[in-house]
Amino acid sequence: VQGTFRKQGNIKTPRYFLSTTALEENNFSYTVGYHKKRWGAEVFYAQFNTRIGIFSGSHIGNLTDLNYAFTNDVNYDTASFSYRISRPYQDVGHELMKTKFHFHTGKRSRVTINYAYQYNVRKEFDKDKSLNDSIAALNLPDLDYRIETQLGEVVWDHDNIRSFRGMVGATVMHQENVYRGRYFIPNYINNNLGAFFIERFIRQKFELETALRYDKKMLTAYLWENNVVIHPQFNFDGVSWNSGLVVKPDSLHKILFNSGFAWRAPAVNELFSDGLHHGAASIEKGDRTLKAERAWNSVLTFSRTTKNVRIECSFHANYIRDFIYQVPGSIPQLSIKGAFPVFYFRQTNALISGIDLTGRFLLTRSIEFFVNGMYLHGENLNQHQPLIFMPANRVSGKLKWNFNGRKKFLEPFVQSEVSCVARQNRVPEGLDYKSPPSAYALVGISGGGKFKWGKQEISIFAGVNNLLNARYRDYLDRFRYFCDAPGRNVFLRLSTRF
């Protein structure tokens, strides 16, 4: 049995509070299981409920104020600290029930049957109430989504049999969406069918794995158009495959190569969205002519592990035909709900490649140094220009001191971390509403350990993120058009296991 409660006040940037960004959340879940030697069953239930305030300075009433937000560092809609959640905000409720049953078909094989049911309710409340006083008094949501999803899965898997290990299975999903109020995406029924197998061959010096999957997606939308209810239908299907090889020439080195083909059908919002994306403070326009994405990807990884050093470097390349992405419109749009930036879903052929680097160095018996780095290069092949909205390159380093514990305080440590994010300079010229933000660096410090309280062991973890209270905006954050990112964050966490 598990439960959580969370209450958060307005978020503060280094210079000002963001109005209406408070949050409340309460969740609980429980699991019941019964297991015998050759079979077992489990039931899991969870409920998630949250009310999320949305920065009111991102829901702007006219184009003049919107352009002011684009061109100025300080948003006009700032506030003081408060736990009050007022418009605009969202109410979200999510219910999940899963059942799992397995039985053994031999000494090293078993069948697992899963069934899951999900029900999601999302209510969106705009910044301003209705001008009709009687309707405004009801405080009804401006948009109300109800999504119901059922998923079934049957899998047969086996452990090592003559160096082979793998599984084969099938899945089916049925999903229905209805909405009330303002249109953003239509009512729809979505059915998915899939079948797959994975097999791995394991030896001392190498491992070989291959996988194959077939999926079919059938989507029917229901929407009101030209005073008539229409129900366009879409059918997508395809095969995905993947093969990987791990070579271990000795105990210190490992080489991994992975290559495969995958596809993805366009989502409902990519096809049909036409209106205000409430939580992202933007208007989005779908495209019903979108095709399925089809991608070829390859990854090559080298790693070296010794007593004091572990380094891993990965090179990856992805060619994606008909890559679905968003592109800003030429001008913002003024609607009855206010003025918002506009984004259109488009397709292109794209090449996304890069390098990931991780390392761990034991400098002394008690001091460790960790480093992580990422370089990413996205290219729009059809237009011969950089691919918009790609993550900026970044690197981070962490120094950790581990101390000798005492009788009452175990595994104490202190660590400091610096994360550096570069400015994203590879953007199509003049295409975005606001230039990419400057490079930034964030400093954090934290520490913790475990202490005994009688027979009970309690873990403590405390620290400060963005210690220097640096001003910054992240390129992929849609709210960078309106405000700075959160400033210094001090935290304390206590946990125990009974």
Secondary structure, DSSP 4 states (H G I P E B T S, - for coil): -EEEEEEE---B-SS-EETT--EEEEEEEEEEEEE-SSEEEEEEEEEEEEEEE--GGGSBSSHHHHHHHHH-SS-S-EE-------SSEEEEEEEEEEEEEEEEEETTEEEEEEEEEEEEEEEEE-SS--SSHHHHHHT--SEEEEEEEEEEEEEEEEEEETTEEEEEEEEEEEEEEEEEES-SS-EEEEEEEEEEEEEEEE-SSEEEEEEEEEEEEEEEEEEEETTEEE--EEEEEEEEEEEEEEE-SSSSEEEEEEEEEEEEPPPHHHHH-EEEEGGGTEEEE--TTPPPEEEEEEEEEEEEE-SSEEEEEEEEEEEEEEEEEEEE-SS-EEETTEEE-EEEEEEEEEEEEEEEEEEEEE-SSSEEEEEEEEEEEEEETTTTEEPSSPPPPEEEEEEEEE----SSEEEEEEEEEEEEE-------TT-SSSPPPPPEEEEEEEEEEEEEETTEEEEEEEEEESTT------TT-GGGGT-PPP--EEEEEEEE--
